[in-house]
Amino acid sequence: MERRVSHRRCEVPERPAVILFFFVLLALTPRIEIVSANDATVTYRERLPLQVALDPTTRMYHSRRKVLFIGNSLTYFNEMPRMTQQIGAHENRPLFVDAVTQSGASLEDLWFRTDAAKRIWQEHWDYVIGDFSRLDWDDTHPNVAGSYLIASSVYATIYDKAPRDLPFDFRCLAAPNEFYDKALLEQTLNEEQARMIQRAAWRAVQRVKNP
């Protein structure tokens, strides 16, 4: 996996910054292999140890579509990231979903007070999905139907197809004693409601793609 790091021109001379960056890369060896470099750009790839590269669980990880959610409680309520992973589990390239979340966090909070930037930089993600909405009043969070709508929309966007015949009972994901999973434990969708939400998600995705 290759990543390109660009250094913007500013009043500070570029060459010392590049030299400093080389020292950072050297500190990461033997995990880092430099492919090419000049005064403005360094291109490198991460090298996996042989035993890791040959590990079947590693190959399974890289065969999945990898999604990282970053956001606040609007993201983690009702286990929405895990819900998304479960509805994409039956695909040929199933979803691997992880999340970096913090209650009430803004984009700035997530960037500087969590490991979100580090996770984005150091790991490969096919999709990074952020929700940085700020709540202006207390106790305003999606119910199970709202979280399912988000998860179905993400599924439809990633796989570019209508979400049909997807699972819709996620009570098994709920943590029994966590307030943010209370609705997930108490509310259930029936098949008709799930299909209605799936159709709504597909219409929304189509409208975004074809305004």
C-alpha positions as CSV (number, residue, x, y, z in Angstrom):
1,M,0.0,0.0,0.0
2,E,1.4,3.3,-1.0
3,R,0.7,6.7,0.4
4,R,1.9,10.1,-0.9
5,V,2.8,12.9,1.5
6,S,2.8,16.4,0.1
7,H,4.5,19.3,1.8
8,R,3.0,22.7,1.0
9,R,5.3,25.6,0.2
10,C,5.5,28.2,3.0
11,E,8.0,30.6,4.5
12,V,9.9,27.7,6.2
13,P,12.5,26.1,3.8
14,E,11.3,22.8,2.4
15,R,14.5,20.8,2.6
16,P,14.8,20.7,6.4
17,A,11.2,19.5,6.6
18,V,11.9,16.7,4.1
19,I,15.0,15.8,6.1
20,L,13.0,15.6,9.3
21,F,10.4,13.5,7.6
22,F,13.2,11.1,6.5
23,F,14.2,10.7,10.1
24,V,10.6,9.8,11.0
25,L,10.5,7.2,8.2
26,L,13.8,5.8,9.4
27,A,12.4,5.4,12.8
28,L,9.6,3.3,11.4
29,T,11.9,0.9,9.5
30,P,11.8,-2.0,8.7
31,R,8.1,-1.4,8.3
32,I,8.6,1.4,5.8
33,E,10.2,1.2,2.4
34,I,10.9,4.5,0.5
35,V,9.9,4.2,-3.1
36,S,10.9,7.7,-4.3
37,A,11.5,11.1,-2.9
38,N,12.3,14.7,-3.8
39,D,12.1,18.1,-2.1
40,A,8.3,18.2,-2.2
41,T,7.1,14.6,-2.0
42,V,8.0,11.3,-0.4
43,T,6.3,8.2,-1.6
44,Y,6.6,5.1,0.5
45,R,5.0,1.7,1.2
46,E,4.4,-0.2,4.4
47,R,6.0,-3.7,4.5
48,L,4.2,-6.5,6.3
49,P,6.3,-9.1,8.1
50,L,6.3,-12.4,6.2
51,Q,4.4,-14.2,8.9
52,V,1.7,-11.5,8.9
53,A,1.4,-11.5,5.1
54,L,1.0,-15.3,5.1
55,D,-1.6,-15.3,7.9
56,P,-5.0,-16.2,6.5
57,T,-6.7,-13.8,8.8
58,T,-4.6,-11.0,7.2
59,R,-5.7,-12.1,3.7
60,M,-9.3,-12.2,4.9
61,Y,-8.9,-8.6,6.3
62,H,-7.6,-7.3,3.0
63,S,-10.4,-9.0,1.0
64,R,-13.0,-6.9,2.7
65,R,-14.2,-3.4,2.0
66,K,-12.9,-1.4,4.9
67,V,-15.0,1.4,6.4
68,L,-14.0,3.8,9.2
69,F,-16.7,5.9,10.9
70,I,-15.6,9.0,12.8
71,G,-18.2,11.0,14.7
72,N,-20.0,11.7,17.9
73,S,-22.9,10.0,19.7
74,L,-25.1,10.4,16.6
75,T,-22.7,7.8,15.1
76,Y,-22.3,5.3,17.9
77,F,-25.9,5.2,19.2
78,N,-27.6,1.9,18.5
79,E,-24.3,0.4,17.4
80,M,-24.8,1.9,13.9
81,P,-21.2,1.1,12.7
82,R,-21.6,-2.6,13.7
83,M,-25.1,-2.6,12.3
84,T,-23.6,-1.5,9.0
85,Q,-21.0,-4.3,9.1
86,Q,-23.6,-6.9,9.7
87,I,-25.9,-5.9,6.8
88,G,-22.9,-6.1,4.5
89,A,-21.6,-9.4,5.8
90,H,-23.3,-11.5,3.1
91,E,-21.5,-9.8,0.2
92,N,-18.6,-11.3,-1.8
93,R,-16.5,-8.6,-0.4
94,P,-18.0,-8.1,3.1
95,L,-17.6,-5.0,5.1
96,F,-15.0,-4.5,7.8
97,V,-16.2,-1.6,9.9
98,D,-14.5,0.3,12.7
99,A,-15.2,3.6,14.4
100,V,-13.5,6.4,16.3
101,T,-16.2,8.3,18.2
102,Q,-16.4,10.7,21.1
103,S,-19.6,12.1,22.7
104,G,-20.4,15.6,21.6
105,A,-17.2,15.9,19.5
106,S,-16.7,18.2,16.6
107,L,-14.4,17.5,13.7
108,E,-11.6,19.5,15.5
109,D,-12.1,17.4,18.7
110,L,-11.9,14.2,16.8
111,W,-8.8,15.3,14.9
112,F,-6.8,16.5,17.8
113,R,-8.2,14.6,20.8
114,T,-8.6,11.1,19.5
115,D,-6.5,8.8,17.3
116,A,-8.8,9.4,14.2
117,A,-6.0,11.1,12.2
118,K,-3.6,8.4,13.1
119,R,-6.0,5.7,12.1
120,I,-6.7,7.3,8.8
121,W,-3.0,7.9,8.1
122,Q,-1.6,4.5,9.2
123,E,-4.3,2.1,8.0
124,H,-5.9,1.6,4.6
125,W,-9.6,2.4,4.4
126,D,-11.8,2.2,1.3
127,Y,-14.3,4.7,2.9
128,V,-14.0,7.2,5.8
129,I,-17.4,8.4,6.8
130,G,-17.7,11.4,9.2
131,D,-20.7,12.8,11.1
132,F,-19.8,16.1,12.8
133,S,-23.3,17.4,13.6
134,R,-23.5,19.3,16.9
135,L,-26.5,18.8,19.1
136,D,-28.2,22.0,20.3
137,W,-30.4,20.2,22.8
138,D,-30.1,17.1,25.0
139,D,-31.2,13.6,24.3
140,T,-31.5,14.0,20.5
141,H,-30.4,10.8,18.9
142,P,-31.6,8.5,16.2
143,N,-34.0,5.7,17.1
144,V,-33.4,2.2,15.7
145,A,-35.2,3.1,12.4
146,G,-32.9,6.2,12.0
147,S,-29.7,4.2,12.6
148,Y,-31.0,1.5,10.2
149,L,-31.6,4.2,7.5
150,I,-28.0,5.4,7.8
151,A,-26.6,1.9,7.7
152,S,-28.7,1.0,4.7
153,S,-27.7,4.2,2.9
154,V,-24.0,3.4,3.5
155,Y,-24.5,-0.1,2.2
156,A,-26.3,1.2,-1.0
157,T,-23.5,3.8,-1.6
158,I,-20.7,1.3,-1.2
159,Y,-22.2,-1.6,-3.2
160,D,-24.1,0.7,-5.6
161,K,-27.2,-1.4,-5.5
162,A,-30.5,-1.3,-3.7
163,P,-30.5,-2.7,-0.2
164,R,-32.8,-5.6,-0.3
165,D,-33.4,-8.6,2.0
166,L,-31.0,-7.3,4.6
167,P,-31.0,-8.3,8.2
168,F,-33.0,-5.9,10.4
169,D,-32.9,-7.4,14.0
170,F,-29.7,-6.2,15.8
171,R,-30.6,-6.7,19.4
172,C,-27.7,-9.1,19.6
173,L,-25.3,-6.2,19.1
174,A,-26.6,-4.2,22.1
175,A,-24.7,-3.8,25.3
176,P,-27.2,-4.5,28.0
177,N,-26.2,-1.8,30.4
178,E,-25.3,1.1,28.0
179,F,-27.7,4.0,27.7
180,Y,-26.8,4.4,24.0
181,D,-28.1,0.9,23.2
182,K,-31.4,1.3,25.1
183,A,-33.4,1.8,22.0
184,L,-31.7,-1.1,20.3
185,L,-32.8,-3.4,23.0
186,E,-36.3,-2.1,23.3
187,Q,-37.3,-1.3,19.7
188,T,-37.6,-3.8,16.9
189,L,-38.3,-3.4,13.2
190,N,-40.6,-5.8,11.4
191,E,-40.0,-6.9,7.8
192,E,-42.4,-4.4,6.3
193,Q,-40.7,-1.5,8.2
194,A,-37.3,-2.7,7.2
195,R,-38.2,-2.9,3.5
196,M,-39.7,0.6,3.6
197,I,-36.5,1.9,5.1
198,Q,-34.3,0.1,2.6
199,R,-36.4,1.6,-0.3
200,A,-36.0,5.1,1.3
201,A,-32.3,4.6,1.6
202,W,-32.0,3.6,-2.1
203,R,-34.0,6.6,-3.2
204,A,-31.9,9.0,-1.2
205,V,-28.7,7.5,-2.6
206,Q,-30.0,7.7,-6.2
207,R,-31.0,11.4,-5.7
208,V,-27.5,12.2,-4.5
209,K,-25.9,10.5,-7.5
210,N,-28.4,11.9,-10.0
211,P,-29.7,15.2,-8.7
